[in-house]
Amino acid sequence: MEIKALKEFTPIPFWFWNDDLSEDEILRQMKEMKDKGVDGFVIHPRKGLPSSIGYLSDEYFHYVKFAVKKAKEMDMKVVLYDEAMYPSGSAHGEVVKSDSSFASQGLKKIRKEDLGDEGEKIVAETTEDGHQIVYVLVSSGGTIRGVHPGEDDGEENAPKSADLLNPKAVAKFIELTHEKYYAELSEYFGDTIIAFFTDEPNILGRNAREDIIPWTEGLIDEFKAAGGKEEDIKYLFEKADAKKREDDFAGQEENANAAADTKRIYRQVVHNRLANSYYKQLSDWCTSHGIDLTGHPEKSTDIGYLKYFQRPCQDIVWRFVEPEDGHAIQGEHSTMGKCSSDSARHRGKRRNGNECFGCCGERQDPKLFTEKDMRWYLNWLFVRGVNLIYPHAFYYSIREDRGDERPPEVGLNNPFWPEYRKMSDFIKRMCYLNTDSVNCAQVAILCGQDTLSWKLAKPLFTNQIEFNYLEAELLGRCRLAEGKLCIAAQEYSVLLAEADEYNALDESGRKVIEEFEKSGGKVLIGQGQELLNPVLERVHRELAFSGDIYDLRCSHIVKDGKNLLILANEGLEPITVNWEDGEYRGISLWNPYTLETMAATGSMTIEPYDLWIMEIV
C-alpha cells in the first residue's frame, strides 16, 4: 500500500507546549511535522508554559483552537491531553480548589491516645498488643507536576492531587477539563479530535506522605462486603510482599494466611473502586462524545484497567526496558508491550499504543537518543503487536533549560529530524501491518488484572514461541473447539500459568481450564524454563530456527491473507540466523525501514536495530 494511504497509522507525538506560544510558531512546527510525515499530535501543556497562558484559560484556548483549526485544514489528527502536567485527574489542582474534601486521601494507623484534634475521621478501631488502634482517613498531601513556574515536585505551588477513588471528585475533574474542551471545540470532536489521553493516574498523588495506604470515604464498607475484617487491616501496613505465603507473623501460619487474604481483598477492592470511579467515567464520557479514551494506567502490568480504553496503551519510560542487561525480556516492565496488545486483541480493540522514549536517552547522556535507539524501541514494540506510537516528545521549545526536562527530544530539535520522514514512514508501515491482522500464537499465559509473568514469557521469547497474555477474567468468554481455547480470533492449544495465578482462579475459571484440558488442551503450571520442553513438544513451528537465536524475536501474523513473520534482533550485536522448513517455508524478506528485499534462502545476518518481514507459505 502506498505510504500516502497510511495516514491513519501516523506517529502521534506528545507536543510539549512548554514556552510562550505564538500562532506563527505553532503553524511553523505543524508544517514541519506534516512535511516529515507526522499527521497528528497530542497537545501536551508542559512545564515552562508561562503563567500568562493559564491552563484552560481563554488565552490557552486561543492557541488550542488555532492548532486544532489548522490541523483540520492540514488533514491532521489531534489527541487532547487531560492534565497540566501529570499524573492525570486533578485539573491542575482545580478539583481540590472547588472542594477541599476532593483531595486525595489515605488511611493512617495510629494509637488512639495519639489521636490529634485535627478532625481525622475514624474508619475502624481495633486492639493490638494491648493498645487501642484507630485507622483514620487523612489527606495524602499528594500533588501533581504543574506547568507554570513554582509548580513542580516539591515546589510551593505544586497543584494538589484529587481523590480518584471518589466518583464525585472525578466527575468534577471531567466537568472542569473534558466539558471545557468540548464547549470550546465540539465541532472538531470525532473528526479532527480523535481521543483524550489520560496519563498514569496515581491514587495518592506524587510526594504523598509515606505512612498511609490508598483509601477513601465509604471504602470500609466495600472492604467488609468483600470479606475483609477490621481487625485484619493491620496487615495492610506490613512491609511484607502482598503475595508472600511464608509465615512472617510471629510464627503463626494462621496469621500469614489472614495477611495474604486481607491484602488480596484490599487490592481487589481498590482496583474495582478506581476502575469504576475513574476509568469507567472517563471512558463513558469519551464514548458519548464521539471520541476514544487513550492513555495508560500507572503500572506496566495494569492490564485489567485497559478494558476501559478504546485505544489501550502502555508507557516505556526511564529505560526500564532497554537492550542492556536483559531488560528487554526480564522484569515486570518487559511485559508492557504485550500488556496493551494482548488486551486489545482479546477485547476486540483495533488499536493499542505506547507512549515511548521518555527518559530513554543513552546511559552516558540522557539527552542523546539516536535514530538507532529509536529503531530499537520501535522494533521491541512492533514485534509484540503494538500498532500506535505516541513519541515522547516533540519540544515546542528547548530555550534555557527546557530541553533538560524529561529528555530526550525526539522531534524537531533532534539531529536526525531532517531524515525523520524515513522514520515516520516506517512507523506507518509497521502499525498498518499490526492492525486488522491476527497473530498466530498457540500459547497463552494466564494473567491477573495486574500480574503478568515475565518468567514464563522469557524462554518463549528466546525460543521464538509466540504467546499472548490471557486475563483470568476473560476465561468465561472463551469457547472450546477441538482441544483449543478460543477467544476473539485467537486459538490456544497450550495454557501456561504460575502457581499463584492458577490458585487464585475462581470456580468458574477453574472449570473452563478443566474442560479445556479434557478436550485435549495442554495446561502447564510452573515458573518458566522447566516448561519449555513440554511446550516445544506441543506446538508446531513455522520454521526451525538455529544459530544466534537468543536475541531473535519472532511474531507470526496473518495480514490480508498472507502469512508473515516479523523478525527483530533485540541484541546489540549482529546475529546469524538459519532456518529450515517447518509447517511453512520462507519465500521472501523485506525490510520496512530500508525497503531492502531479498529471497529467503535459509540463512541471514540481522544487524542490531534491524527488523525484517518474511513472507511464508
C-alpha positions as CSV (number, residue, x, y, z in Angstrom):
1,M,0.0,0.0,0.0
2,E,1.3,3.5,-0.8
3,I,2.5,5.5,2.1
4,K,0.1,8.3,1.5
5,A,-2.8,5.9,2.2
6,L,-1.4,5.1,5.6
7,K,-2.1,8.5,7.4
8,E,-4.2,6.7,10.0
9,F,-1.1,4.9,11.2
10,T,1.0,8.1,11.8
11,P,3.1,8.6,14.9
12,I,1.2,10.9,17.2
13,P,3.9,12.7,19.3
14,F,3.4,14.4,22.6
15,W,3.9,18.0,21.6
16,F,5.3,19.8,24.7
17,W,3.8,23.3,24.9
18,N,6.5,24.5,27.2
19,D,7.1,28.2,26.5
20,D,5.3,31.3,25.4
21,L,3.2,30.5,22.4
22,S,2.6,32.2,19.1
23,E,0.4,31.3,16.2
24,D,3.3,31.7,13.8
25,E,5.5,29.2,15.7
26,I,2.6,26.7,16.2
27,L,1.9,26.8,12.5
28,R,5.6,26.6,11.6
29,Q,6.1,23.5,13.7
30,M,2.9,21.9,12.4
31,K,4.1,22.3,8.8
32,E,7.4,20.8,9.8
33,M,5.7,17.8,11.3
34,K,3.4,17.4,8.2
35,D,6.4,17.6,5.9
36,K,8.1,14.7,7.8
37,G,5.0,12.5,7.6
38,V,3.7,13.2,11.1
39,D,-0.1,13.6,10.6
40,G,-1.2,14.0,14.2
41,F,-0.1,15.2,17.7
42,V,-1.0,15.3,21.3
43,I,-1.3,18.8,22.7
44,H,0.5,18.5,26.0
45,P,0.8,21.6,28.3
46,R,4.1,21.2,29.9
47,K,6.5,22.7,32.4
48,G,7.7,26.1,31.0
49,L,4.3,27.3,29.9
50,P,4.2,30.9,31.3
51,S,1.6,31.9,33.9
52,S,0.3,34.5,31.4
53,I,-1.1,31.5,29.5
54,G,-3.1,30.0,32.3
55,Y,-4.1,26.3,31.9
56,L,-7.7,26.2,30.5
57,S,-7.9,30.0,30.3
58,D,-9.2,31.9,27.4
59,E,-5.6,32.7,26.3
60,Y,-4.8,29.0,26.5
61,F,-7.8,28.0,24.4
62,H,-7.0,30.7,21.9
63,Y,-3.9,28.7,20.9
64,V,-5.6,25.3,21.3
65,K,-8.4,26.3,18.9
66,F,-5.8,27.8,16.5
67,A,-3.9,24.5,16.4
68,V,-7.0,22.4,16.1
69,K,-8.4,24.6,13.3
70,K,-5.1,24.4,11.4
71,A,-5.0,20.6,12.0
72,K,-8.3,20.2,10.3
73,E,-7.2,22.3,7.3
74,M,-4.0,20.2,7.1
75,D,-5.8,16.9,7.5
76,M,-4.0,16.2,10.8
77,K,-5.5,14.4,13.9
78,V,-5.4,15.8,17.4
79,V,-5.4,14.0,20.7
80,L,-6.2,16.1,23.7
81,Y,-4.2,15.6,27.0
82,D,-6.4,15.8,30.1
83,E,-4.0,17.4,32.6
84,A,-1.4,20.0,33.3
85,M,1.1,18.3,33.7
86,Y,0.7,14.8,35.2
87,P,-0.5,12.5,36.7
88,S,-4.0,12.9,35.4
89,G,-7.2,13.6,37.4
90,S,-6.7,16.9,39.2
91,A,-7.4,19.6,36.5
92,H,-4.2,21.4,37.6
93,G,-5.4,21.4,41.2
94,E,-8.8,22.9,40.4
95,V,-10.7,19.8,41.6
96,V,-9.4,20.3,45.1
97,K,-9.8,24.1,44.9
98,S,-13.5,23.5,44.2
99,D,-14.0,21.3,47.3
100,S,-11.2,20.6,49.8
101,S,-12.8,17.2,50.5
102,F,-11.9,16.1,47.0
103,A,-8.2,16.0,47.9
104,S,-6.5,12.6,47.6
105,Q,-6.8,10.6,50.8
106,G,-5.2,7.7,52.6
107,L,-5.7,5.5,55.7
108,K,-3.3,6.0,58.6
109,K,-2.8,3.7,61.6
110,I,-2.2,5.3,65.0
111,R,-2.7,4.6,68.7
112,K,-5.9,6.1,69.9
113,E,-4.1,8.0,72.6
114,D,-2.1,9.7,69.9
115,L,-5.2,10.8,68.0
116,G,-5.0,14.6,67.5
117,D,-7.7,17.2,67.2
118,E,-7.2,17.8,63.5
119,G,-10.5,16.3,62.6
120,E,-9.3,13.0,61.3
121,K,-12.2,10.7,60.5
122,I,-12.0,7.3,62.3
123,V,-12.7,4.5,59.9
124,A,-12.0,1.5,62.2
125,E,-10.9,0.7,65.7
126,T,-9.1,-2.4,67.0
127,T,-6.9,-3.6,69.8
128,E,-3.4,-4.7,69.1
129,D,-0.8,-5.8,71.8
130,G,-3.0,-4.2,74.5
131,H,-3.3,-0.9,72.8
132,Q,-6.3,0.7,71.2
133,I,-5.6,1.3,67.5
134,V,-7.5,3.6,65.2
135,Y,-7.4,3.8,61.5
136,V,-8.2,7.3,60.3
137,L,-8.8,8.9,57.0
138,V,-6.4,11.7,56.2
139,S,-5.3,13.9,53.3
140,S,-2.4,12.2,51.4
141,G,-0.6,15.5,50.9
142,G,-0.1,14.4,47.3
143,T,0.5,16.7,44.4
144,I,1.0,16.6,40.7
145,R,3.6,18.2,38.5
146,G,2.2,21.5,37.3
147,V,3.1,23.5,34.2
148,H,3.7,27.0,35.5
149,P,6.7,28.4,37.5
150,G,6.8,27.1,41.1
151,E,4.5,24.1,40.4
152,D,6.9,21.2,40.0
153,D,7.5,18.4,42.6
154,G,8.3,19.9,46.0
155,E,7.6,23.4,45.0
156,E,5.2,25.6,46.9
157,N,2.5,25.9,44.3
158,A,2.5,22.2,43.1
159,P,-1.2,21.5,42.4
160,K,-2.9,19.2,44.8
161,S,-3.9,15.8,43.6
162,A,-7.5,14.7,43.6
163,D,-9.2,11.7,45.2
164,L,-9.6,9.4,42.2
165,L,-11.4,6.8,44.3
166,N,-14.2,9.4,44.9
167,P,-16.6,9.4,41.9
168,K,-17.8,12.9,42.7
169,A,-14.2,14.2,42.6
170,V,-13.7,12.5,39.2
171,A,-17.0,13.9,37.9
172,K,-15.6,17.4,38.9
173,F,-12.4,16.6,37.0
174,I,-14.5,15.8,33.9
175,E,-16.6,18.9,34.3
176,L,-13.6,21.2,34.6
177,T,-11.5,19.6,31.9
178,H,-13.4,17.5,29.4
179,E,-16.5,19.6,29.3
180,K,-14.5,22.7,29.0
181,Y,-12.6,21.3,25.9
182,Y,-15.9,20.1,24.5
183,A,-17.5,23.6,24.9
184,E,-14.6,25.2,23.1
185,L,-14.0,22.5,20.4
186,S,-17.2,20.4,19.9
187,E,-17.3,20.9,16.2
188,Y,-14.0,19.0,15.8
189,F,-14.8,16.1,18.1
190,G,-14.9,12.7,16.3
191,D,-13.2,14.2,13.2
192,T,-10.0,16.2,13.8
193,I,-10.1,15.4,17.6
194,I,-10.0,11.6,17.9
195,A,-9.2,11.0,21.6
196,F,-8.5,12.2,25.1
197,F,-5.2,10.9,26.6
198,T,-5.2,10.1,30.4
199,D,-1.8,9.6,31.9
200,E,-0.8,7.3,34.8
201,P,-3.4,8.4,37.3
202,N,-2.0,8.0,40.8
203,I,-4.4,7.5,43.8
204,L,-2.2,9.2,46.4
205,G,-0.6,11.7,44.1
206,R,3.1,12.4,43.9
207,N,5.2,13.1,47.1
208,A,2.4,11.8,49.3
209,R,3.0,11.0,52.9
210,E,4.6,7.6,53.4
211,D,2.6,6.4,56.5
212,I,-0.7,5.8,54.6
213,I,-2.3,3.5,52.2
214,P,-4.8,4.5,49.5
215,W,-8.3,4.9,50.9
216,T,-11.4,7.0,50.5
217,E,-14.8,7.6,52.0
218,G,-17.0,4.5,52.1
219,L,-14.3,2.1,51.2
220,I,-14.5,0.3,54.5
221,D,-18.0,-0.9,53.6
222,E,-16.8,-2.4,50.3
223,F,-13.8,-3.9,52.1
224,K,-16.1,-5.7,54.6
225,A,-18.5,-6.7,51.9
226,A,-15.7,-8.4,50.1
227,G,-14.8,-10.4,53.2
228,G,-12.3,-8.1,54.8
229,K,-12.2,-7.7,58.6
230,E,-11.4,-4.6,60.6
231,E,-9.1,-6.5,62.9
232,D,-7.0,-7.6,59.9
233,I,-6.5,-4.1,58.4
234,K,-3.2,-4.1,60.3
235,Y,-1.7,-6.5,57.7
236,L,-2.1,-3.8,55.1
237,F,0.6,-1.8,56.9
238,E,3.1,-4.6,56.9
239,K,6.2,-4.2,54.6
240,A,5.9,-7.9,53.5
241,D,5.1,-8.6,49.9
242,A,1.4,-9.0,49.3
243,K,1.9,-12.4,47.7
244,K,4.1,-14.0,50.3
245,R,2.7,-17.2,51.8
246,E,5.5,-17.6,54.3
247,D,4.9,-17.1,58.0
248,D,6.1,-13.7,58.7
249,F,3.8,-13.1,61.6
250,A,5.1,-14.4,64.9
251,G,5.5,-18.0,63.7
252,Q,1.7,-18.4,63.2
253,E,0.6,-19.8,59.8
254,E,-3.0,-18.7,60.5
255,N,-1.8,-15.0,60.7
256,A,0.2,-15.4,57.5
257,N,-2.9,-16.7,55.6
258,A,-5.0,-13.9,57.1
259,A,-2.5,-11.3,55.9
260,A,-2.4,-12.7,52.4
261,D,-6.2,-12.9,52.2
262,T,-6.5,-9.3,53.6
263,K,-4.1,-7.9,51.1
264,R,-5.8,-9.7,48.2
265,I,-9.2,-8.4,49.2
266,Y,-7.8,-4.9,49.6
267,R,-6.1,-4.9,46.2
268,Q,-9.3,-6.1,44.6
269,V,-11.5,-3.5,46.3
270,V,-9.2,-0.6,45.4
271,H,-8.9,-1.9,41.9
272,N,-12.7,-2.1,41.5
273,R,-13.2,1.3,43.0
274,L,-10.6,3.0,40.8
275,A,-11.9,1.2,37.7
276,N,-15.5,2.4,38.3
277,S,-14.8,5.8,39.8
278,Y,-12.1,6.9,37.3
279,Y,-11.6,4.8,34.2
280,K,-15.2,4.0,33.5
281,Q,-16.4,7.5,34.0
282,L,-13.7,8.8,31.5
283,S,-14.5,6.0,29.1
284,D,-18.2,6.6,29.1
285,W,-17.7,10.4,28.6
286,C,-15.4,9.9,25.6
287,T,-17.7,7.3,24.0
288,S,-20.7,9.6,24.5
289,H,-18.9,12.5,22.8
290,G,-17.7,10.6,19.8
291,I,-14.0,10.1,20.6
292,D,-11.8,7.4,22.2
293,L,-10.2,7.2,25.6
294,T,-6.5,6.5,25.2
295,G,-3.5,6.6,27.5
296,H,-2.2,4.3,30.1
297,P,-2.6,3.3,33.8
298,E,0.2,3.8,36.4
299,K,1.8,0.3,36.3
300,S,3.3,-1.6,33.4
301,T,1.3,-4.6,34.3
302,D,-2.1,-2.9,34.8
303,I,-3.8,-5.0,32.1
304,G,-7.2,-5.0,34.0
305,Y,-7.8,-1.3,33.6
306,L,-7.1,-1.4,29.8
307,K,-10.6,-2.7,29.1
308,Y,-11.9,0.8,29.6
309,F,-9.7,2.3,26.9
310,Q,-10.8,2.3,23.3
311,R,-7.1,2.7,22.4
312,P,-5.3,1.0,25.3
313,C,-1.7,1.9,25.8
314,Q,1.4,1.5,28.0
315,D,4.4,3.6,28.7
316,I,8.1,2.9,28.0
317,V,10.0,5.3,30.3
318,W,13.2,5.6,32.3
319,R,14.9,2.9,30.3
320,F,13.0,0.3,32.4
321,V,13.1,-1.6,29.0
322,E,16.5,-1.4,27.2
323,P,18.8,-3.6,25.2
324,E,21.3,-3.9,28.0
325,D,21.4,-6.3,30.9
326,G,18.5,-8.5,29.8
327,H,15.9,-5.8,30.5
328,A,14.1,-6.4,27.2
329,I,12.7,-9.7,28.5
330,Q,13.2,-9.6,32.3
331,G,11.3,-7.8,35.0
332,E,7.7,-6.6,35.2
333,H,8.3,-3.7,32.7
334,S,9.3,-6.2,30.0
335,T,5.6,-7.3,29.8
336,M,4.2,-3.9,28.9
337,G,4.3,-4.3,25.1
338,K,2.2,-7.5,25.3
339,C,0.1,-6.0,28.0
340,S,-1.5,-3.5,25.7
341,S,-1.5,-5.6,22.5
342,D,-3.0,-8.7,24.2
343,S,-5.7,-6.7,26.0
344,A,-6.6,-5.2,22.6
345,R,-6.6,-8.5,20.6
346,H,-8.8,-10.3,23.2
347,R,-11.2,-7.5,23.7
348,G,-11.7,-6.5,20.1
349,K,-9.9,-3.2,20.2
350,R,-8.4,-2.3,16.8
351,R,-5.5,-0.2,18.1
352,N,-3.2,-0.3,21.0
353,G,-0.3,2.0,21.7
354,N,2.7,3.1,23.7
355,E,3.9,6.5,25.0
356,C,7.5,5.7,24.2
357,F,11.1,7.1,24.6
358,G,10.5,9.3,27.7
359,C,13.7,9.4,29.7
360,C,15.1,6.6,27.5
361,G,18.2,8.5,26.4
362,E,21.5,6.8,26.5
363,R,23.0,6.0,29.8
364,Q,26.0,8.3,29.5
365,D,23.9,11.2,28.2
366,P,20.1,11.2,28.8
367,K,19.6,13.8,26.1
368,L,21.3,11.6,23.5
369,F,18.8,9.5,21.5
370,T,19.9,8.4,18.0
371,E,18.0,7.1,15.1
372,K,19.2,3.6,16.0
373,D,18.0,4.0,19.6
374,M,14.5,4.9,18.3
375,R,14.5,1.9,15.9
376,W,15.4,-0.5,18.8
377,Y,12.5,0.6,20.9
378,L,10.1,0.6,17.9
379,N,11.2,-2.9,16.9
380,W,10.7,-4.0,20.5
381,L,7.1,-2.7,20.4
382,F,6.2,-3.9,16.9
383,V,7.3,-7.5,17.3
384,R,5.0,-7.5,20.4
385,G,2.0,-6.3,18.4
386,V,1.8,-2.6,19.3
387,N,0.3,-0.6,16.4
388,L,0.0,3.0,17.7
389,I,3.1,5.1,18.6
390,Y,3.0,8.2,20.8
391,P,6.6,9.5,20.8
392,H,7.6,11.3,23.9
393,A,8.3,14.0,23.0
394,F,8.5,16.9,20.4
395,Y,9.5,20.0,22.3
396,Y,7.9,23.3,21.3
397,S,11.0,25.0,22.9
398,I,14.4,24.0,24.2
399,R,15.2,27.5,25.3
400,E,17.1,27.9,28.6
401,D,16.7,24.6,30.5
402,R,13.5,23.4,28.8
403,G,15.4,20.7,26.9
404,D,16.5,19.2,30.2
405,E,13.0,18.4,31.3
406,R,12.4,14.7,30.8
407,P,14.6,14.3,27.7
408,P,15.2,13.1,25.1
409,E,13.7,15.4,22.5
410,V,12.8,13.1,19.6
411,G,11.3,15.6,17.2
412,L,12.1,19.0,15.6
413,N,15.2,19.6,17.7
414,N,16.8,16.2,17.3
415,P,19.8,16.0,15.0
416,F,18.1,13.3,12.8
417,W,15.0,15.4,12.3
418,P,15.9,16.2,8.6
419,E,15.7,12.4,8.0
420,Y,12.6,11.9,10.1
421,R,10.3,11.1,7.1
422,K,12.0,7.7,6.9
423,M,11.1,7.0,10.5
424,S,7.5,8.1,10.2
425,D,7.0,6.0,7.1
426,F,8.5,3.0,8.9
427,I,6.1,3.6,11.8
428,K,3.2,3.8,9.4
429,R,4.1,0.6,7.6
430,M,4.5,-1.4,10.8
431,C,1.4,0.0,12.5
432,Y,-0.5,-0.9,9.3
433,L,0.8,-4.5,9.3
434,N,-0.1,-4.9,13.0
435,T,-3.7,-3.6,12.5
436,D,-6.5,-5.8,11.3
437,S,-4.2,-8.8,11.4
438,V,-4.1,-11.8,13.6
439,N,-1.1,-13.2,15.4
440,C,-0.9,-16.9,15.4
441,A,0.1,-17.6,19.0
442,Q,-0.6,-21.2,20.1
443,V,0.4,-20.5,23.7
444,A,-1.5,-18.3,26.3
445,I,0.0,-17.2,29.6
446,L,-2.7,-16.8,32.3
447,C,-2.5,-13.5,34.0
448,G,-4.4,-11.4,36.6
449,Q,-5.6,-7.9,36.5
450,D,-2.1,-6.6,37.3
451,T,0.2,-9.7,37.3
452,L,1.9,-10.7,34.1
453,S,4.5,-13.4,34.3
454,W,7.8,-12.4,32.6
455,K,9.4,-15.6,33.9
456,L,7.1,-17.7,31.8
457,A,7.5,-15.4,28.9
458,K,11.3,-15.3,28.8
459,P,12.1,-18.8,27.5
460,L,9.3,-18.4,24.9
461,F,10.8,-15.2,23.6
462,T,14.3,-16.7,23.3
463,N,13.0,-19.8,21.5
464,Q,10.7,-17.9,19.1
465,I,7.5,-19.3,20.5
466,E,4.7,-16.8,20.2
467,F,2.3,-16.3,23.1
468,N,-0.3,-13.9,24.4
469,Y,-1.3,-13.0,27.9
470,L,-4.8,-14.1,28.7
471,E,-6.6,-12.4,31.6
472,A,-8.3,-14.8,34.0
473,E,-11.3,-12.5,33.8
474,L,-11.7,-13.5,30.2
475,L,-11.9,-17.2,30.7
476,G,-15.7,-17.0,30.8
477,R,-15.7,-15.6,27.3
478,C,-13.6,-18.4,25.9
479,R,-15.0,-21.2,23.8
480,L,-13.6,-24.7,23.3
481,A,-13.1,-26.2,19.9
482,E,-11.1,-29.4,19.2
483,G,-8.7,-29.0,22.1
484,K,-8.2,-25.3,21.7
485,L,-9.1,-22.4,23.9
486,C,-10.6,-19.8,21.7
487,I,-11.3,-16.1,22.2
488,A,-11.9,-13.4,19.5
489,A,-9.6,-14.5,16.6
490,Q,-7.2,-16.4,18.9
491,E,-6.9,-20.2,19.3
492,Y,-4.6,-21.6,22.0
493,S,-3.6,-25.2,22.4
494,V,-1.4,-24.6,25.4
495,L,-2.1,-22.6,28.6
496,L,0.8,-21.7,31.0
497,A,0.3,-20.4,34.5
498,E,2.4,-19.6,37.5
499,A,1.1,-21.5,40.6
500,D,-0.2,-18.4,42.4
501,E,-2.1,-17.3,39.3
502,Y,-3.7,-20.7,38.9
503,N,-4.6,-21.0,42.6
504,A,-6.2,-17.5,42.5
505,L,-8.8,-18.7,39.9
506,D,-12.4,-18.7,41.0
507,E,-14.6,-21.8,40.5
508,S,-15.8,-20.8,37.1
509,G,-12.3,-20.1,35.8
510,R,-11.1,-23.5,37.1
511,K,-14.0,-25.2,35.3
512,V,-13.1,-23.6,32.0
513,I,-9.5,-24.8,32.3
514,E,-10.5,-28.3,33.3
515,E,-12.8,-28.5,30.3
516,F,-10.0,-27.3,28.1
517,E,-7.7,-30.0,29.4
518,K,-10.4,-32.7,29.0
519,S,-10.9,-31.6,25.3
520,G,-7.2,-32.2,24.6
521,G,-5.7,-28.8,25.5
522,K,-2.4,-28.7,27.5
523,V,-2.2,-26.9,30.8
524,L,1.2,-26.4,32.4
525,I,1.8,-24.9,35.8
526,G,5.3,-23.7,36.8
527,Q,7.9,-20.9,36.7
528,G,9.3,-20.9,33.2
529,Q,12.3,-22.7,31.9
530,E,11.2,-26.1,33.1
531,L,8.0,-25.8,31.0
532,L,9.9,-25.2,27.7
533,N,10.3,-28.8,26.6
534,P,6.6,-29.7,27.2
535,V,5.6,-26.6,25.2
536,L,8.0,-27.4,22.3
537,E,6.5,-30.9,22.2
538,R,3.0,-29.5,21.8
539,V,3.3,-26.5,19.4
540,H,4.1,-26.6,15.7
541,R,6.9,-24.5,14.4
542,E,6.5,-22.3,11.4
543,L,10.3,-22.6,10.7
544,A,13.0,-24.4,12.6
545,F,15.4,-21.6,13.6
546,S,19.0,-22.2,14.6
547,G,22.2,-20.1,15.1
548,D,22.3,-16.9,17.1
549,I,18.7,-17.0,18.1
550,Y,18.7,-15.9,21.8
551,D,18.1,-12.3,20.8
552,L,15.8,-13.1,17.9
553,R,12.2,-12.2,18.4
554,C,9.5,-13.6,16.1
555,S,5.8,-12.9,15.6
556,H,3.7,-14.8,13.1
557,I,0.8,-12.7,11.8
558,V,-1.8,-13.1,9.0
559,K,-2.5,-9.9,7.2
560,D,-4.8,-9.8,4.2
561,G,-4.5,-13.5,3.8
562,K,-0.7,-13.5,3.8
563,N,1.4,-15.3,6.4
564,L,4.2,-13.0,7.6
565,L,6.9,-13.4,10.2
566,I,8.2,-10.2,12.0
567,L,11.8,-10.9,12.8
568,A,13.8,-8.5,15.1
569,N,17.2,-8.5,16.6
570,E,16.9,-7.3,20.2
571,G,20.6,-7.6,20.9
572,L,23.5,-5.1,20.3
573,E,25.5,-7.4,18.0
574,P,24.7,-8.9,14.6
575,I,23.1,-12.3,14.7
576,T,23.3,-15.0,12.0
577,V,20.1,-16.9,11.8
578,N,19.5,-20.2,10.0
579,W,16.2,-21.8,9.3
580,E,14.7,-25.0,7.8
581,D,11.2,-25.5,6.6
582,G,8.7,-26.4,9.3
583,E,4.9,-26.0,8.9
584,Y,5.8,-23.3,6.4
585,R,8.7,-22.3,4.1
586,G,10.1,-18.8,3.7
587,I,9.9,-17.2,0.2
588,S,10.9,-13.6,0.6
589,L,12.3,-11.0,3.0
590,W,11.5,-7.2,3.2
591,N,12.9,-4.5,5.5
592,P,10.2,-2.0,6.2
593,Y,12.7,0.7,7.2
594,T,15.3,0.5,4.5
595,L,12.9,-1.1,1.9
596,E,15.5,-3.7,1.0
597,T,14.2,-7.0,-0.3
598,M,15.8,-10.4,-0.8
599,A,14.9,-14.1,-1.2
600,A,14.5,-16.2,1.9
601,T,17.4,-18.7,1.3
602,G,17.7,-20.3,4.7
603,S,20.2,-18.0,6.4
604,M,20.6,-14.3,7.0
605,T,22.5,-11.9,9.2
606,I,20.3,-9.4,11.1
607,E,22.1,-6.3,12.2
608,P,21.4,-4.6,15.6
609,Y,18.4,-2.4,15.4
610,D,17.1,-4.2,12.4
611,L,13.6,-5.7,11.7
612,W,12.6,-7.8,8.7
613,I,9.3,-9.2,7.4
614,M,9.5,-12.7,6.0
615,E,6.6,-14.0,3.9
616,I,6.0,-17.7,4.4
617,V,3.7,-20.2,2.7
